[in-house]
Amino acid sequence: MSVVWGMKTKIKKESGKHPGCGNIVTFAQFLFIAVEGFLFEADLGRKRPAIPIRYYAVMVTMFFTVSVVNNYALNLNIAMPLHMIFRSGSLIANMILGIIILKKRYSIFKYTSIALVSVGIFICTFMSAKQVTSQSSSSENDGFQAFAWWLLGIGALTFALLMSARMGIFQETLYKQFGKHSKEALFYNHALPLPGFIFLASDIYDHAVLFNKSELYQVPVVGVTVPIMWFYLLMNVFTQYVCIRGVFILTTECASLTVTLVVTLRKFVSLIFSILYFQNPFTLWHWLGTLFVFIGTLMYTEVWNNLGTTKSQPQKEDKKN
């Protein structure tokens, strides 16, 4: 996902005066994955879904809403590092909704990890708020307007975070009832929302026109010359597809501990990549907040306990021999 977010930010950066191209990026991703799933998973529509369509409709409504809201948040004075850090708070949202909806209870160790993640997000959010006001123009009205847009962006991220957590709980209940069908869910989550893009058709068309007007770029090896924004979009769609397929292969081929480690470290690497490559302002306070989020995430997944258990197993086998 680091490459995916990187390409999306690259498109925003290159589009200059027209940065709000999240909808066309999302539409292209959804269309490509839906077509691929229709051909190879749904078998051209001949394969019946294991989970009833009505449940996918509910899931898709949540999924589509989260995707669109997250895209618009990037246009509301929300920097990419803050966007990524805030989304790492999905642990908090999932735990809260799990307690409320599923009546779950957790250990003190996990509650501590949630506290660390919460403090980390608060530090980064607070420091980003100071940057928004300080980077605005000398006019107090302009500074207040920028801060107001930033608050709206924080509200959008919060809504998307809670909606995403609710969708995860909904998926959990579905899989318990009908079994796990991740490839099928991937297809329907991207195919069913496609009609919803009709409401965004005007924005998608406008940015398609802007993409056509971007500077020309000669694709290496192939030698074809295309507008550079279309090339970035193509690369984004490809990396998004590889990312989703890679996560699916990882969950089927590797132990859950390995998957947890890879996904957790990916968040951190994505953050570092975004800061260094896109030159986003990042203070020592941001680093402290990021560290809290990272450590809290590791504590929540109980990585250290699982690693200790894994190391003790060979020793027990040696004693038996």
C-alpha positions in Angstrom: 0.0 0.0 0.0 3.0 2.4 0.4 3.4 2.3 -3.3 -0.3 2.8 -3.9 -0.4 5.9 -1.6 2.8 7.1 -3.1 1.5 7.0 -6.6 -1.8 8.6 -5.6 0.2 11.5 -3.9 2.4 11.7 -7.0 -0.7 12.2 -9.2 -1.9 15.0 -6.8 1.6 16.6 -6.8 1.9 16.6 -10.6 -1.6 17.9 -11.2 -0.6 21.3 -9.8 -3.7 23.5 -9.7 -6.1 20.5 -9.9 -5.0 18.2 -7.1 -8.4 16.6 -6.3 -8.0 13.6 -8.6 -8.8 11.0 -6.0 -12.1 10.0 -7.6 -10.6 9.1 -11.0 -7.8 7.2 -9.3 -10.3 5.2 -7.2 -12.6 4.6 -10.2 -9.7 3.2 -12.3 -8.7 0.9 -9.4 -12.2 -0.4 -8.9 -12.9 -0.9 -12.6 -9.7 -2.9 -13.1 -10.1 -5.1 -10.1 -13.8 -5.7 -10.9 -13.0 -6.7 -14.5 -10.3 -9.0 -13.4 -12.6 -10.6 -10.8 -15.4 -10.9 -13.3 -13.2 -12.9 -15.6 -11.4 -15.1 -13.2 -13.4 -15.3 -9.9 -17.0 -14.9 -11.1 -16.3 -16.9 -14.2 -18.1 -14.4 -16.4 -21.1 -14.3 -14.1 -21.6 -18.1 -14.1 -20.4 -18.7 -10.6 -22.9 -18.1 -7.9 -21.6 -16.2 -4.8 -21.3 -18.1 -1.6 -22.5 -15.1 0.4 -25.9 -13.6 -0.6 -25.6 -10.4 -2.6 -27.7 -8.4 -0.1 -24.9 -8.8 2.4 -22.4 -7.7 -0.1 -24.6 -4.6 -0.9 -24.3 -3.5 2.7 -20.6 -4.1 2.8 -20.1 -2.3 -0.4 -22.0 0.7 0.7 -19.6 1.0 3.7 -16.5 0.3 1.6 -17.5 2.8 -1.1 -18.2 5.5 1.5 -14.9 4.9 3.3 -12.9 5.1 0.0 -14.6 8.3 -1.2 -14.4 10.1 2.2 -10.7 9.1 2.6 -10.0 10.6 -0.9 -11.7 13.9 -0.1 -9.9 14.2 3.2 -6.7 14.6 1.3 -8.1 17.8 -0.2 -9.0 19.3 3.2 -5.5 20.4 4.5 -4.7 16.8 5.6 -1.1 15.9 4.9 -0.3 12.4 3.7 1.7 11.4 6.9 -1.1 12.6 9.1 -3.6 10.7 6.9 -1.6 7.5 7.2 -1.0 7.9 11.0 -4.7 8.6 11.6 -5.7 5.5 9.7 -3.4 3.4 11.8 -5.8 4.1 14.6 -8.1 1.5 13.2 -7.1 -0.6 16.1 -8.8 1.8 18.5 -12.0 2.0 16.4 -12.2 -1.8 16.0 -11.7 -2.3 19.8 -14.3 0.3 20.8 -16.9 -1.1 18.3 -16.0 -4.6 19.2 -16.8 -3.9 22.9 -20.0 -2.1 22.1 -21.4 -4.4 19.3 -19.8 -7.8 20.0 -19.5 -7.4 23.8 -15.8 -8.3 23.6 -13.4 -7.9 26.5 -9.6 -7.4 26.2 -6.5 -7.8 28.4 -4.8 -4.8 30.2 -1.9 -5.3 27.8 -4.1 -4.5 24.8 -5.8 -1.6 26.5 -2.3 -0.2 27.1 -1.5 -0.5 23.5 -4.7 1.3 22.5 -3.7 4.1 24.9 -0.3 4.4 23.2 -1.8 4.6 19.7 -4.3 7.2 20.9 -1.6 9.4 22.4 0.5 9.0 19.2 -2.4 10.1 17.0 -3.2 13.0 19.4 0.4 14.3 19.3 0.6 14.1 15.5 -2.9 15.7 15.1 -2.1 18.5 17.5 1.3 19.3 15.9 -0.3 19.2 12.4 -2.9 21.7 13.6 -0.1 24.1 14.6 1.6 23.7 11.2 -1.7 24.5 9.4 -2.1 27.8 11.2 1.6 28.7 11.0 1.8 28.0 7.2 -1.2 30.0 6.3 -1.0 33.6 5.0 -0.6 36.6 7.2 -4.4 37.2 7.0 -6.2 36.0 10.1 -9.2 35.2 8.0 -7.1 33.0 5.8 -5.6 31.2 8.8 -9.0 30.6 10.3 -10.3 29.2 7.0 -7.4 26.9 6.6 -7.9 25.6 10.2 -11.6 25.2 9.6 -10.9 23.0 6.5 -8.4 21.1 8.5 -11.0 20.4 11.2 -13.4 19.2 8.5 -10.7 16.9 7.2 -10.2 15.5 10.7 -13.9 14.9 11.0 -13.9 13.1 7.6 -11.0 10.9 8.7 -12.8 10.0 12.0 -16.0 9.1 10.2 -14.1 6.9 7.7 -12.2 5.3 10.5 -15.3 4.3 12.4 -17.1 3.2 9.3 -14.2 1.1 8.3 -14.1 -0.6 11.7 -17.9 -1.3 11.5 -17.3 -2.8 8.1 -14.6 -5.1 9.6 -17.0 -6.3 12.3 -19.7 -6.9 9.7 -17.3 -8.9 7.6 -16.3 -10.9 10.7 -19.9 -11.9 11.4 -20.4 -12.8 7.7 -17.4 -15.0 7.5 -18.5 -16.8 10.7 -21.8 -17.5 9.1 -20.9 -18.3 5.5 -17.2 -19.1 5.7 -14.2 -17.2 4.4 -14.4 -16.2 0.7 -11.8 -13.4 0.4 -11.4 -13.5 -3.4 -15.1 -13.4 -3.8 -15.5 -10.5 -1.4 -12.7 -8.6 -3.2 -14.5 -8.9 -6.5 -18.0 -7.8 -5.2 -16.5 -5.0 -3.1 -15.1 -3.5 -6.3 -17.8 -4.5 -8.8 -21.0 -3.5 -7.0 -19.9 0.1 -6.2 -19.2 0.9 -9.9 -22.7 2.4 -10.5 -22.1 4.8 -7.6 -19.4 6.5 -9.7 -22.2 7.9 -11.9 -22.6 10.6 -9.2 -18.9 11.4 -9.6 -18.9 11.3 -13.4 -18.5 15.0 -13.9 -15.5 15.2 -11.6 -14.0 12.1 -13.2 -14.5 13.5 -16.7 -13.0 16.9 -15.7 -9.8 15.2 -14.4 -9.6 12.9 -17.4 -9.5 16.1 -19.6 -6.8 17.5 -17.3 -4.9 14.3 -17.6 -5.0 14.6 -21.4 -3.5 18.1 -21.1 -0.6 17.0 -19.0 2.9 16.9 -20.4 3.9 14.0 -22.7 6.0 11.2 -21.4 7.7 8.4 -23.3 7.2 5.1 -21.6 10.6 3.2 -21.2 11.1 0.0 -23.1 7.8 0.3 -25.0 8.6 3.7 -26.4 5.0 4.9 -26.5 4.4 8.6 -25.8 1.4 9.3 -23.5 0.3 12.1 -21.2 2.3 11.6 -18.0 -0.8 11.7 -15.7 -2.2 8.7 -17.5 1.0 6.9 -17.0 1.0 7.6 -13.3 -2.6 6.4 -13.2 -1.7 3.2 -14.9 1.1 2.6 -12.5 -1.2 3.3 -9.6 -3.8 0.8 -10.8 -1.1 -1.8 -11.3 0.5 -1.3 -7.9 -3.0 -1.4 -6.2 -3.7 -4.7 -7.9 -0.4 -6.2 -6.9 -0.9 -5.0 -3.4 -4.3 -6.6 -2.9 -3.2 -9.8 -4.6 0.0 -9.9 -2.5 -1.9 -9.5 0.7 -4.2 -12.3 -0.3 -1.3 -14.6 -1.1 0.4 -13.7 2.1 -2.6 -14.6 4.2 -2.9 -17.9 2.5 0.8 -18.9 2.4 2.2 -17.5 5.7 1.4 -17.8 9.4 -0.7 -15.0 10.9 2.4 -13.8 12.9 4.3 -13.2 9.7 1.3 -11.4 8.1 0.9 -9.2 11.2 4.6 -8.3 11.2 4.6 -7.4 7.5 1.4 -5.3 7.6 2.6 -3.5 10.8 6.0 -2.7 9.4 4.5 -1.7 6.1 2.6 1.1 7.8 5.9 2.4 9.2 7.8 2.1 5.9 4.9 3.8 4.1 5.2 6.7 6.5 8.9 7.1 6.1 8.6 6.8 2.3 6.0 9.6 2.2 8.0 11.9 4.4 11.3 11.5 2.6 10.1 11.4 -1.0 7.3 14.0 -0.9 9.1 16.3 1.6 6.2 16.6 4.0 7.0 18.6 7.2 7.7 16.3 10.1 9.0 17.5 13.5 10.4 15.6 16.4 6.9 15.6 18.0 5.6 13.8 14.9 8.4 11.2 15.2 7.4 10.7 18.9 3.8 10.3 17.9 4.7 7.8 15.1 6.8 5.8 17.6 3.9 5.6 20.0 1.6 4.4 17.1 4.1 1.8 16.0 4.9 0.4 19.5 1.2 0.4 20.3 0.3 -1.5 17.2 3.0 -4.1 18.0 1.7 -4.5 21.5 -1.8 -4.9 20.3 -0.8 -7.8 18.0 1.3 -9.3 20.8 4.2 -9.9 18.5 6.8 -10.2 21.2 4.7 -12.8 23.1 4.2 -14.8 19.9 7.9 -14.6 19.0 8.8 -15.8 22.5 6.4 -18.8 22.1 7.9 -19.6 18.7 11.5 -19.6 20.1 10.5 -21.8 23.0 9.1 -24.5 20.8 12.4 -25.7 19.3 13.9 -25.8 22.8 11.2 -28.1 24.0 11.7 -30.3 20.9 15.4 -30.5 21.7 14.7 -31.6 25.3 12.4 -34.3 24.1 15.1 -35.6 21.7 
